[in-house]
């Protein structure tokens, strides 16, 4: 029985390409396992190589994705589906900030640097808005606009307070002198690594199944607005469902499923929503590197590396338009 799900040696490269093509395509693990069992059984019954029986693995995977991918799986693995996505982003961001900080320390101070309280406060004040943005984005995607606003206000206040305190203290409060930069580097990148390891060990996210109608309706509206459905359209959908629930003896979750899943389905069918999301993706993907390049050139903190780094950022700013052009919503078939 233990060998029934093992692919023949000659087909393992094919199935590896199939799995790689299915990865990240919002296919539930149970459905993917069942589909692989079907393919393996067909291979054994036909006594033919998988490539001869099914053809190109990525092509078959693309067809299977159209049938097996679900909106619920897309929501479960997204920012709105649970904390895993946000924790992973926080770890990656902290690791990136740590690496950049280490490079700057090495360029400015060589192998050792003085460490004072003001520098620590500034470093924390820079990191806090990044973490706040990640948490706020996760709350926004989950349809919780109130929590998003609270996180943004708290993060902004903490960052401003930290910077103001650093300015008031000045550079006279030295914590340690001539600290080796490699040791500082380990201390700076360790939090990001720890959080990424934690994220990799987090349990599989599951979608919430217990809702009261009022909370469900709020999250539906929040989910629609998070997908940039026009406010009037979102209110119309919520009002229509609210009216139908008034004459029904079922709960909203029983009748319509998870509110974020329904919100995504509605948004995917709304051309304005698709267009707004596409423009946001393009502008964020192009604007962030351009802003970064401008800051690098203005600050001149990278010394001889300033021009190469700015040039790399400028080149990266054209990636999003090039990739996104094939996904422009006005030509996509829905």
C-alpha positions in Angstrom: 0.0 0.0 0.0 2.9 2.4 0.8 4.2 2.2 -2.8 0.9 3.0 -4.6 1.5 6.7 -4.7 5.1 6.5 -5.8 5.7 7.5 -9.4 7.9 5.4 -11.7 11.4 6.6 -11.9 11.1 7.5 -15.6 8.1 9.8 -14.8 9.5 11.6 -11.8 11.0 14.5 -13.8 7.7 14.9 -15.6 5.7 15.0 -12.4 8.2 17.4 -10.8 7.5 19.8 -13.7 3.8 19.3 -13.2 4.0 20.1 -9.5 6.2 23.2 -10.2 3.6 24.5 -12.7 0.8 24.0 -10.2 2.6 25.7 -7.3 1.1 29.0 -6.3 -2.0 28.6 -8.5 -4.5 28.4 -5.7 -5.3 24.7 -6.1 -6.2 23.1 -2.7 -3.8 20.5 -1.6 -6.5 17.8 -1.4 -7.6 18.5 -5.0 -4.0 18.4 -6.2 -3.3 15.1 -4.4 -6.5 13.6 -5.9 -5.5 14.8 -9.4 -2.0 13.3 -9.0 -3.5 10.0 -8.0 -5.8 10.1 -11.1 -2.8 10.8 -13.3 -0.7 8.0 -11.7 -3.5 5.5 -12.0 -3.9 6.4 -15.7 -0.2 5.9 -16.2 -0.2 2.5 -14.6 -3.3 1.3 -16.5 -1.9 2.5 -19.8 1.6 1.3 -19.1 3.0 4.3 -20.9 5.2 7.2 -19.8 3.4 10.2 -18.5 4.8 12.4 -21.2 3.4 10.1 -23.9 0.1 9.8 -22.3 -0.5 13.4 -21.2 1.9 15.5 -23.2 3.7 18.5 -21.9 3.5 18.8 -18.1 3.1 22.6 -17.9 0.4 22.5 -20.5 -1.6 19.9 -18.6 -1.1 21.9 -15.4 -2.4 25.0 -17.0 -5.6 23.2 -18.0 -5.9 21.6 -14.6 -5.6 25.0 -12.9 -8.6 26.3 -14.7 -10.6 23.4 -13.3 -9.2 22.9 -9.9 -8.2 26.4 -8.6 -10.7 27.9 -6.2 -11.3 31.4 -4.9 -11.4 30.1 -1.3 -7.8 28.8 -1.7 -6.8 32.2 -3.2 -8.2 34.0 -0.2 -6.8 31.5 2.3 -3.2 32.0 1.0 -3.6 35.8 0.7 -3.0 38.6 3.2 -6.7 38.5 4.2 -6.7 34.8 4.9 -4.6 34.8 8.1 -1.4 36.0 9.7 1.1 33.9 7.8 1.5 36.2 4.8 2.0 39.2 7.0 4.5 37.5 9.2 6.5 36.3 6.2 6.5 39.8 4.8 7.6 41.3 8.1 10.5 38.9 8.3 11.6 39.6 4.7 11.3 43.3 5.3 13.3 43.3 8.5 16.0 41.1 6.8 16.2 43.5 3.9 16.4 46.5 6.2 19.1 44.8 8.2 21.2 44.0 5.2 21.0 47.5 3.9 21.9 48.9 7.4 24.9 46.6 7.5 26.1 47.7 4.1 25.7 51.4 5.1 27.6 50.8 8.3 30.4 49.1 6.5 30.7 51.9 3.9 30.6 54.7 6.5 32.5 53.2 9.4 34.6 50.3 8.1 35.0 47.4 10.6 33.8 49.2 13.7 31.2 51.8 14.7 30.1 53.7 17.8 26.6 52.9 18.9 24.4 55.5 20.6 20.8 55.7 21.8 19.9 58.2 19.1 21.0 55.8 16.3 19.0 53.0 17.9 15.9 55.1 18.1 16.2 56.2 14.5 16.6 52.6 13.3 13.5 51.5 15.2 11.6 54.6 14.0 12.4 53.6 10.4 11.4 50.0 10.9 8.1 50.7 12.7 6.3 52.3 9.6 7.3 49.3 7.5 5.9 46.9 10.0 2.8 49.1 10.4 2.3 49.2 6.7 2.5 45.4 6.4 0.0 44.9 9.3 -2.3 47.6 7.9 -2.3 46.0 4.4 -3.2 42.7 5.9 -6.1 44.2 7.8 -7.2 46.1 4.7 -7.2 42.9 2.7 -9.2 41.1 5.4 -11.8 43.9 5.1 -11.0 45.3 8.5 -10.6 49.0 7.7 -11.0 50.1 11.4 -8.1 48.0 12.5 -6.1 49.2 9.5 -6.6 52.8 10.5 -5.6 52.1 14.1 -2.4 50.4 13.0 -1.4 53.2 10.7 -2.1 55.9 13.3 -0.2 54.0 16.0 2.8 53.2 13.7 3.0 56.8 12.5 2.8 58.2 16.1 5.5 55.8 17.3 7.8 56.6 14.4 7.4 60.4 14.9 7.9 60.0 18.7 11.1 57.9 18.2 12.6 60.4 15.8 11.7 63.4 18.0 13.3 61.6 21.0 16.5 60.9 18.9 16.7 64.5 17.9 16.3 65.6 21.5 19.0 63.3 22.8 21.5 64.1 20.2 24.7 62.0 19.5 26.2 62.3 23.0 24.7 59.2 24.6 27.0 56.5 23.5 26.0 52.9 24.4 29.2 51.2 23.1 32.3 52.3 21.2 34.1 50.6 18.4 31.6 47.8 18.1 32.7 45.4 15.3 30.4 45.8 12.3 30.1 42.0 11.7 28.6 41.7 15.2 26.2 44.6 14.6 25.3 43.0 11.3 24.4 39.7 13.0 22.2 41.6 15.5 20.5 43.6 12.7 19.7 40.6 10.4 18.8 38.1 13.2 15.3 39.4 13.8 14.3 39.0 10.1 15.8 35.5 10.0 14.0 34.5 13.2 10.7 35.8 11.9 11.1 34.0 8.6 11.8 30.7 10.3 8.8 31.3 12.5 6.7 31.9 9.4 7.9 28.8 7.7 6.8 26.7 10.8 3.4 28.3 11.2 0.4 26.0 10.8 -1.6 26.0 7.6 -4.0 28.9 7.5 -7.7 28.0 7.6 -10.6 30.3 6.8 -13.0 31.3 9.6 -16.3 29.4 9.7 -18.1 31.0 12.6 -19.9 34.3 11.7 -22.8 36.4 12.9 -24.7 38.2 10.1 -23.7 41.7 11.1 -20.0 40.9 11.3 -20.3 38.9 8.0 -21.9 41.9 6.2 -19.2 44.3 7.5 -16.5 42.0 6.3 -18.1 41.6 2.9 -18.3 45.4 2.4 -14.7 45.7 3.7 -13.6 42.9 1.3 -15.3 44.6 -1.6 -13.6 47.9 -0.9 -10.3 46.2 -0.4 -10.6 44.9 -3.9 -11.4 48.5 -5.0 -15.0 47.8 -6.0 -16.7 51.3 -6.2 -18.4 52.3 -3.0 -21.9 52.6 -4.5 -21.6 49.1 -6.1 -20.3 47.6 -2.8 -23.2 49.2 -0.8 -25.6 47.8 -3.4 -24.3 44.2 -3.1 -24.4 44.4 0.7 -27.9 45.9 0.7 -29.2 43.2 -1.7 -27.8 40.4 0.5 -29.1 42.0 3.6 -32.6 42.1 2.2 -32.4 38.5 1.2 -31.3 37.5 4.6 -34.2 39.3 6.2 -36.6 36.9 4.5 -34.4 33.8 5.0 -34.0 31.5 8.0 -30.3 30.9 7.1 -27.2 32.6 8.3 -25.2 34.6 5.8 -22.3 32.2 6.0 -24.6 29.2 5.4 -26.1 31.0 2.4 -23.2 32.7 0.8 -20.0 31.2 2.3 -17.0 33.1 3.4 -17.5 36.9 3.0 -14.0 37.5 1.5 -14.4 34.7 -1.0 -17.7 36.2 -2.1 -16.1 39.6 -2.2 -13.3 38.4 -4.4 -15.7 36.7 -6.8 -17.8 39.9 -7.1 -14.7 42.0 -7.6 -13.3 39.7 -10.3 -16.5 40.2 -12.2 -16.3 44.0 -11.9 -14.3 45.7 -14.6 -13.7 48.9 -12.5 -12.2 46.8 -9.7 -9.9 44.9 -12.0 -8.8 48.1 -13.7 -8.0 49.8 -10.4 -6.1 46.8 -9.0 -4.1 46.6 -12.2 -3.1 50.3 -12.1 -2.2 50.0 -8.4 0.0 47.1 -9.2 1.7 49.0 -12.0 2.1 52.2 -10.1 3.5 50.6 -7.0 5.8 48.3 -8.9 7.2 51.2 -11.0 6.9 54.0 -8.4 8.7 52.3 -5.5 12.0 51.8 -7.4 11.8 55.3 -8.8 11.4 56.8 -5.4 14.2 54.6 -4.1 16.5 55.7 -6.9 15.8 59.4 -6.2 16.5 58.9 -2.5 19.8 57.1 -3.2 21.0 59.8 -5.5 19.8 62.6 -3.2 21.3 61.1 0.0 24.6 60.0 -1.6 25.1 57.5 1.2 26.4 54.7 -1.0 29.6 56.4 -2.1 30.9 54.9 -5.3 27.9 52.5 -5.4 25.4 55.3 -5.7 25.2 55.4 -9.5 25.1 51.6 -10.0 22.4 51.1 -7.3 20.3 54.0 -8.7 20.7 52.6 -12.2 19.6 49.1 -11.0 16.5 50.6 -9.4 15.6 52.6 -12.5 15.8 49.4 -14.6 13.7 47.5 -12.1 11.0 50.2 -12.4 10.2 49.0 -16.0 9.6 45.4 -15.0 6.1 45.9 -13.7 4.8 47.6 -16.8 6.4 45.0 -19.1 5.0 42.1 -17.0 1.7 43.7 -16.4 0.9 44.7 -20.0 -0.1 41.1 -20.8 -2.5 41.1 -17.8 -4.2 44.4 -18.6 -7.9 43.9 -17.7 -9.4 45.5 -20.7 -8.2 42.6 -22.9 -8.7 39.7 -20.4 -11.4 37.3 -21.0 -13.7 36.8 -18.0 
